[in-house]
Amino acid sequence: MHTLTVLSGHLSPPSNGRIVKPYKSVAVKAFPDEFGKFGKFGGRFVPEVLVSALTDLESAFRSLAANQEFQRKLSLILRDYAGRETPLYFAENLSNKYKRSDGEGPKIYLKREDLNHTGSHKINNAVGQVLLAHTLGKKRIIAETASGQHGIATASLCARLGMECVVYMGAQDFKRDPLSITKMHLLGAEVRAVHSGTATLRDAVSEAIRDMVSDLNSTHYVMGSIIGPHPYPLMVREFQAVIGRETRRQAMEKWGGKPDVLVACVGRGSSAIGLFHEFDWDEDVRLIGVEAAGQGLDSGRHSAALVKGEVGVLHGAMSYLLQDDYGQTVQTHSISPCMNYPGVGPEHSFLKGIGRAEYYGITDHEALQAFERLARLEGIVPGLETSHALAYLELLCPELPDGARVVVNCDREGTKDLQTVARHLKYPNLLF
């Protein structure tokens, strides 16, 4: 059993959610302990009826992780179906924007997860979990989705492997994304709108968990991110860790070294942890996660659980949450549906707690500006999640030394966000 290993103990200074100067971080190889906890975060806060099923799932996952035939199938599907590996692209025009008057500045690279089949990093986890469920003889898959990307990825794999698929989606997200719903139906999935609570991602997750409890024998819940009870945060992290492994290898090929800084958006946190985990051990690599500050960190309308939250329990795991004085999660806001969630994965909570990673907030307005900026400079239309990470470059780059290599995780393409962006940036000719 892997356990947490912390190599040094330099904690980060307090953050105002915007920017702090670089600091010497800790190095850590983060694996949950025998109780499924990263430090005090994570665990299994679930009804007794789920404990046995989750224990069996963990055993099956660990067994298949060491099974050469399963790993061969996984690699082939990721390569030939999902389209891995994804490029590490030098964004020359974006880099030039941040050059100083002396002509020097950082070099910015994009890890192009948006080029995967189905348009995001979500396919990495969907391939792993659906293949795992298929190998275990499960007949039915359930999933939750916000922007539709995880739902589409899961439905695609279910179609590929001939499995029944049900996707839960908050009614608010359901109304604004008819294209994704049509695509999931085309792939053979049933899409169920969730009207309870805030009718957003949080409630879609809750409804999917209820479904899982009602049919543990034949159903597998493909959790879309590194949230939920153990072993989900570990499983999803391991399936997403391909992002960081490729990044290390590609960096060595391109400039013969490691990146200096990794930047990724953090909603629930799977794409960021997929990039970060490979570099946990490297004290000289800064890890920067960017949350949704919505209408401002002091507005009460944001989704920045790491920057502004407190420790609590949601959906079976302990992490940083946005909650009221009574411990109830509060309504959140982000222009990006995938970031509109009151919590975050326990591994990010742990990395924040020991000072290994830095976390900051970016507003809706700043993300919209970055969305337009990348399209105009590089001919790449990013997702609104990615746009939060790109927006942080405005604050980060002036603080970096000349020639610093920055990798930004471009975790999703942005076609699905065009209506939202057109409305906010007043492009009437794009409204459809």
C-alpha positions in Angstrom: 0.0 0.0 0.0 1.4 3.4 -1.0 1.5 6.1 1.6 2.2 9.8 1.6 5.8 10.7 1.6 6.7 14.3 2.3 10.3 15.2 1.6 10.5 18.7 3.1 8.2 21.0 5.0 8.3 24.5 3.6 4.7 25.9 3.7 3.4 28.6 1.4 2.7 32.1 2.7 -0.9 33.2 3.0 -2.5 34.0 -0.4 -5.1 36.6 -1.2 -6.3 34.5 -4.0 -4.5 36.5 -6.7 -0.7 36.1 -6.7 2.2 35.5 -4.3 5.9 35.5 -5.0 7.5 32.1 -5.7 8.5 30.1 -2.7 10.3 26.9 -2.0 7.7 24.2 -2.0 7.6 20.8 -0.5 8.0 17.7 -2.6 5.6 14.8 -2.1 4.5 11.6 -3.7 0.8 11.7 -2.9 -0.9 8.3 -2.5 -3.8 7.7 -0.1 -3.2 5.7 3.1 -5.1 2.5 3.9 -8.1 4.6 4.9 -8.2 6.4 1.5 -6.9 9.6 3.0 -4.4 12.2 1.7 -3.4 13.5 5.1 -6.8 14.3 6.7 -8.5 14.7 3.3 -10.5 12.1 1.4 -11.7 8.9 3.0 -15.1 7.2 2.8 -17.9 9.1 4.5 -20.7 6.8 3.1 -23.6 4.7 4.2 -22.7 1.2 5.4 -24.3 -0.3 2.3 -21.6 1.3 0.1 -18.5 0.3 2.1 -18.3 -3.3 0.8 -18.9 -2.2 -2.8 -16.2 0.5 -2.6 -13.8 -2.0 -1.0 -14.4 -4.4 -3.8 -13.9 -1.7 -6.4 -10.6 -0.7 -4.9 -9.4 -4.3 -4.9 -10.4 -4.8 -8.5 -8.8 -1.5 -9.6 -5.5 -2.4 -7.9 -5.6 -5.9 -9.4 -6.2 -4.6 -12.9 -3.6 -1.8 -12.5 -1.0 -4.6 -12.3 -2.7 -6.8 -15.1 -0.6 -6.6 -18.3 -3.6 -7.5 -20.5 -5.8 -4.8 -19.1 -3.0 -2.3 -19.4 -2.4 -3.3 -23.1 -6.1 -2.8 -23.9 -6.2 0.5 -22.1 -3.1 1.7 -24.0 -4.5 0.6 -27.3 -7.9 2.4 -26.8 -6.2 5.5 -25.6 -3.9 5.5 -28.7 -6.2 4.4 -31.5 -9.6 5.6 -30.2 -8.9 8.6 -28.0 -6.0 9.8 -30.1 -3.2 10.0 -27.5 -0.6 11.2 -27.2 -1.6 14.9 -27.3 0.9 17.6 -28.4 2.9 19.9 -26.2 2.5 23.0 -28.4 4.8 26.1 -28.2 2.4 29.1 -28.2 4.8 31.5 -29.8 2.4 34.4 -30.3 1.1 34.1 -26.7 4.7 34.0 -25.5 5.5 37.1 -27.5 2.7 38.9 -25.8 4.4 38.6 -22.5 7.9 39.6 -23.7 9.3 42.5 -21.8 10.9 45.7 -23.3 14.2 43.9 -23.5 12.8 41.2 -25.6 12.9 38.5 -22.9 10.1 36.7 -21.1 8.7 33.3 -20.4 8.0 30.6 -23.0 4.4 29.2 -22.9 3.4 25.8 -24.0 -0.1 24.3 -24.2 -0.8 20.6 -23.4 -3.4 20.0 -26.0 -6.0 17.8 -24.2 -8.6 19.6 -26.3 -7.4 17.5 -29.3 -8.5 14.2 -27.7 -11.5 12.4 -29.2 -14.7 14.0 -27.7 -12.7 17.2 -27.2 -11.3 17.1 -23.7 -9.3 15.3 -21.0 -12.5 13.5 -19.9 -11.9 10.7 -22.3 -8.8 9.5 -20.3 -10.9 8.6 -17.2 -13.9 7.4 -19.2 -11.7 4.9 -21.1 -10.2 3.6 -17.9 -13.3 3.3 -15.8 -15.7 1.9 -18.5 -13.0 -0.6 -19.5 -12.7 -1.6 -15.8 -16.4 -2.0 -15.4 -16.6 -4.0 -18.7 -13.9 -6.3 -17.5 -15.7 -6.8 -14.2 -18.9 -7.9 -16.0 -20.9 -4.8 -15.2 -23.8 -4.2 -17.7 -24.8 -0.6 -16.9 -22.9 2.6 -16.6 -24.0 5.9 -14.9 -22.3 9.2 -15.0 -22.8 12.9 -14.1 -22.0 15.8 -16.3 -22.0 19.6 -16.3 -20.7 21.0 -19.6 -21.6 17.6 -21.2 -18.0 16.6 -21.9 -17.8 13.8 -19.4 -21.2 12.6 -20.4 -20.2 12.5 -24.1 -16.9 10.7 -23.3 -18.6 8.1 -21.1 -21.4 7.6 -23.7 -18.8 7.2 -26.4 -17.0 4.4 -24.5 -20.3 2.7 -23.7 -21.2 2.7 -27.4 -17.8 1.3 -28.2 -18.2 -1.5 -25.6 -21.9 -2.1 -26.0 -23.0 -1.1 -22.5 -26.1 0.7 -21.2 -25.4 4.3 -20.2 -27.4 6.8 -18.1 -26.1 10.4 -17.7 -27.3 12.8 -14.9 -27.2 16.5 -15.7 -28.4 19.4 -13.6 -31.5 21.0 -15.1 -29.8 24.4 -15.5 -27.0 22.8 -17.5 -29.5 20.7 -19.4 -31.3 23.8 -20.7 -28.2 25.6 -21.9 -26.5 22.7 -23.7 -28.9 21.0 -26.2 -26.1 20.1 -28.5 -24.4 17.9 -25.9 -27.7 16.2 -25.0 -28.4 15.4 -28.7 -24.9 14.0 -29.0 -25.3 11.8 -25.9 -28.7 10.5 -27.2 -27.1 9.8 -30.6 -24.5 7.7 -28.8 -27.2 5.7 -27.2 -27.2 7.2 -23.7 -30.2 8.2 -21.6 -29.8 11.8 -20.3 -31.8 12.6 -17.1 -32.2 16.2 -16.0 -31.9 16.8 -12.2 -34.3 19.4 -10.9 -33.5 19.1 -7.1 -31.5 21.5 -5.1 -29.6 24.1 -7.2 -30.1 21.9 -10.4 -26.4 22.1 -11.2 -23.5 19.7 -11.1 -23.6 19.2 -7.3 -27.1 17.8 -7.6 -26.3 15.6 -10.6 -23.5 14.0 -8.6 -25.9 13.4 -5.7 -28.5 11.8 -8.0 -25.9 9.5 -9.6 -24.8 8.3 -6.2 -28.4 7.5 -5.3 -28.7 5.5 -8.5 -25.5 3.6 -7.8 -26.7 2.6 -4.3 -29.9 1.2 -5.8 -28.1 -1.2 -8.1 -24.7 -2.2 -6.9 -24.6 -5.5 -8.7 -24.9 -4.5 -12.3 -24.1 -0.8 -12.3 -20.8 1.1 -12.2 -20.7 4.8 -11.5 -18.1 6.5 -13.7 -17.3 9.5 -11.4 -16.1 12.3 -13.6 -13.5 13.8 -11.4 -11.3 13.3 -8.4 -14.1 13.7 -5.9 -16.2 11.2 -4.0 -15.3 8.4 -1.6 -12.1 6.4 -1.9 -11.1 4.8 -4.3 -12.6 7.3 -6.8 -10.1 10.2 -6.2 -7.2 7.7 -6.6 -8.7 5.9 -9.7 -9.5 9.1 -11.6 -6.1 10.5 -10.8 -4.3 7.4 -12.1 -6.3 7.4 -15.3 -5.6 11.2 -15.8 -1.9 10.9 -14.9 -1.1 10.2 -18.5 -1.2 14.0 -19.0 1.7 14.6 -16.8 3.7 11.6 -17.9 3.5 12.7 -21.5 4.3 16.3 -20.5 7.6 15.2 -18.8 8.7 13.2 -21.8 7.8 15.9 -24.3 9.5 18.6 -22.3 12.7 16.5 -22.3 12.4 16.0 -26.1 11.8 19.7 -26.8 14.2 21.5 -24.5 16.0 18.8 -22.5 14.5 19.6 -19.1 11.4 20.0 -16.9 8.8 22.7 -17.1 9.4 25.5 -14.5 5.7 26.1 -13.9 2.6 24.1 -14.5 -0.8 26.0 -14.7 -4.2 24.3 -14.8 -7.8 25.2 -14.0 -9.3 23.6 -10.9 -13.0 23.0 -10.8 -13.2 19.6 -9.1 -9.7 19.1 -10.2 -9.0 16.0 -12.4 -7.2 17.7 -15.3 -5.0 19.6 -13.0 -4.1 16.6 -10.8 -3.5 14.6 -14.0 -0.8 17.2 -15.0 0.5 17.8 -11.4 1.0 14.3 -10.1 3.9 13.4 -12.3 5.8 16.4 -10.9 4.8 16.2 -7.2 8.3 15.0 -6.5 10.1 17.9 -8.3 10.6 20.7 -5.9 11.8 23.0 -8.6 8.5 22.8 -10.6 5.8 25.2 -9.4 2.2 23.8 -9.4 -0.5 26.5 -9.9 -4.2 25.7 -9.8 -6.7 28.4 -10.9 -10.2 28.4 -9.5 -13.3 30.2 -10.6 -13.6 33.6 -8.8 -16.9 34.2 -10.6 -18.0 37.8 -9.9 -15.2 38.3 -7.4 -13.8 36.4 -4.4 -15.5 38.8 -2.0 -18.8 38.8 -3.9 -20.2 35.6 -2.5 -20.8 34.5 -6.2 -17.8 32.3 -7.0 -16.6 28.6 -6.9 -13.2 29.1 -5.3 -13.3 26.3 -2.6 -9.5 26.2 -2.1 -9.0 29.9 -1.9 -12.1 30.8 0.2 -13.5 27.5 1.6 -13.2 25.6 4.8 -12.8 21.9 5.5 -16.0 19.8 5.4 -17.5 16.6 3.9 -19.4 16.4 0.6 -20.2 13.4 -1.6 -18.3 11.0 0.6 -15.0 12.7 1.1 -13.4 15.4 3.2 -12.0 18.4 1.3 -12.2 22.2 1.2 -15.8 23.3 0.6 -17.8 26.5 0.3 -20.3 26.2 3.1 -22.4 28.3 5.5 -22.1 28.6 9.3 -24.1 25.4 9.7 -21.9 23.3 7.5 -24.3 23.3 4.5 -22.8 23.8 1.1 -23.7 27.2 -0.5 -24.8 28.0 -4.0 -21.9 28.7 -6.2 -21.3 30.5 -9.4 -19.0 30.3 -12.4 -19.4 31.2 -16.1 -18.1 27.7 -16.7 -20.6 24.9 -15.7 -17.8 22.4 -14.9 -16.3 24.8 -12.3 -19.7 25.5 -10.7 -19.2 23.1 -7.8 -18.8 23.9 -4.0 -15.9 21.5 -3.4 -12.7 20.2 -4.8 -10.8 16.9 -4.8 -9.1 15.8 -1.6 -5.7 15.5 -3.2 -5.8 19.2 -4.1 -6.9 20.0 -0.6 -3.8 18.1 0.7 -1.4 19.8 -1.8 -2.7 23.2 -0.6 -2.4 22.2 3.1 1.2 21.2 2.8 2.1 24.1 0.5 3.1 22.0 -2.5 0.7 23.7 -4.9 -0.6 27.3 -5.1 -4.2 28.1 -5.8 -5.7 31.4 -7.0 -8.9 32.8 -8.4 -9.8 34.2 -11.8 -13.1 36.1 -12.4 -15.6 35.4 -15.2 -14.6 38.6 -16.9 -10.9 37.7 -16.9 -11.6 34.2 -18.3 -13.7 35.7 -21.1 -10.8 38.0 -22.0 -8.4 35.0 -22.1 -10.8 33.0 -24.2 -10.8 35.7 -26.9 -7.0 36.3 -26.5 -6.0 32.7 -27.3 -8.4 32.6 -30.2 -7.0 35.8 -31.7 -3.3 35.0 -31.0 -3.1 31.3 -31.6 -6.1 30.3 -33.6 -7.2 28.0 -30.8 -10.7 28.2 -29.2 -10.3 27.0 -25.6 -12.9 25.9 -23.1 -14.0 28.4 -20.5 -12.3 26.2 -17.8 -9.0 26.4 -19.7 -9.6 30.2 -20.1 -9.3 30.6 -16.3 -5.8 29.1 -16.4 -4.8 31.2 -19.4 -6.1 34.3 -17.7 -3.7 33.8 -14.8 -0.8 34.3 -17.1 -1.5 38.0 -17.0 -0.6 38.0 -13.3 2.0 35.3 -13.4 4.2 36.1 -16.4 5.5 39.5 -15.1 6.9 37.7 -12.0 8.8 35.0 -14.0 12.5 35.0 -14.9 13.6 35.2 -18.5 13.1 31.9 -20.4 11.0 30.2 -17.8 9.0 27.4 -19.4 5.3 27.4 -18.5 3.0 24.6 -19.4 -0.7 25.4 -19.4 -3.2 22.5 -19.5 -5.5 23.2 -22.4 -8.1 20.7 -21.0 -11.1 21.3 -23.3 -12.0 22.8 -26.6 -14.5 25.7 -26.6 -17.1 25.2 -29.3 -19.7 24.4 -26.6 -19.1 27.8 -24.9 -19.6 30.0 -28.0 -23.2 31.0 -27.1 -22.1 32.0 -23.6 -19.1 33.9 -24.8 -21.0 35.6 -27.6 -23.6 36.8 -25.1 -21.1 38.3 -22.7 -18.7 39.7 -25.3 -21.6 41.1 -27.4 -21.0 39.2 -30.6 -24.5 39.3 -32.0 -23.6 37.7 -35.2 -22.5 34.5 -33.2 -25.8 34.2 -31.4 -27.7 31.2 -32.7 
